Amino acid sequence: MLIKKQNIESVKIKSIDSQDKVLATTESGEIIELHITDQQKKDRLFWESLVNVLRAELWLPPQKENP
């Protein structure tokens, strides 16, 4: 899961609308859309884990995409 924004704080998954649209809230309250890689889209365990993180309302550290 990559975030295409610089200097972003931790995020909490807000909703999983589809494999192409996962929304998250930053610590400052901003709603952002997460970029899901093609590999992640095919990974059943990734989606199960993401749903568990959503249900547990956990905060995740971001991974920045390399330019």
C-alpha atoms as one frame of an Amber mdcrd trajectory, in Angstrom:
protein
   0.000   0.000   0.000   1.665   3.173  -1.151   0.787   6.766  -0.474   1.551
   9.290  -3.214   1.907  12.294  -0.924   5.048  13.658   0.701   5.459  14.154
   4.471   2.321  12.323   5.499   1.663  11.063   8.994   0.171   7.723  10.021
  -3.194   6.750   8.601  -6.261   4.811   9.710  -8.290   2.921   7.095 -11.673
   4.620   6.740 -13.305   2.457   4.066 -12.588  -0.215   1.493 -14.866   0.584
  -1.433 -13.189  -1.668  -4.001  -9.779  -3.046  -4.983  -9.104   0.313  -6.600
 -10.470   2.598  -3.884  -9.300   2.437  -0.276  -9.772   5.598   1.771  -7.826
   6.503   4.894  -7.771   9.319   7.422  -4.489  10.973   8.412  -3.671  11.979
  11.972  -4.587  15.559  11.058  -8.018  14.464   9.787  -7.395  14.633   6.025
  -9.099  11.956   3.894  -6.766  10.407   1.322  -7.008   7.600  -1.211  -4.400
   4.864  -0.940  -2.696   3.443  -4.014  -2.996  -0.334  -4.095  -0.364  -2.081
  -6.208  -1.259  -4.709  -8.818   0.397  -7.366  -6.676  -1.667  -6.352  -3.629
  -4.876  -6.409  -5.680  -4.311 -10.132  -6.340  -3.290 -11.017  -2.773  -6.156
 -12.545  -0.777  -4.152 -12.420   2.475  -3.463  -8.690   1.949  -7.220  -8.004
   1.712  -8.033 -10.139   4.753  -5.375  -8.255   6.717  -6.630  -4.874   5.509
 -10.181  -5.716   6.586  -8.859  -6.770  10.017  -6.935  -3.489  10.336 -10.114
  -1.575   9.413 -12.192  -3.438  12.016  -9.549  -2.965  14.732  -9.232   0.757
  13.852  -5.426   0.539  13.877  -3.144   3.341  12.731  -0.613   2.411  10.045
   2.735   4.022   9.242   2.862   5.070   5.583   5.225   3.722   2.965   6.158
   6.398   0.457   6.336   5.558  -3.217   9.754   6.049  -4.762   9.699   8.742
  -7.459
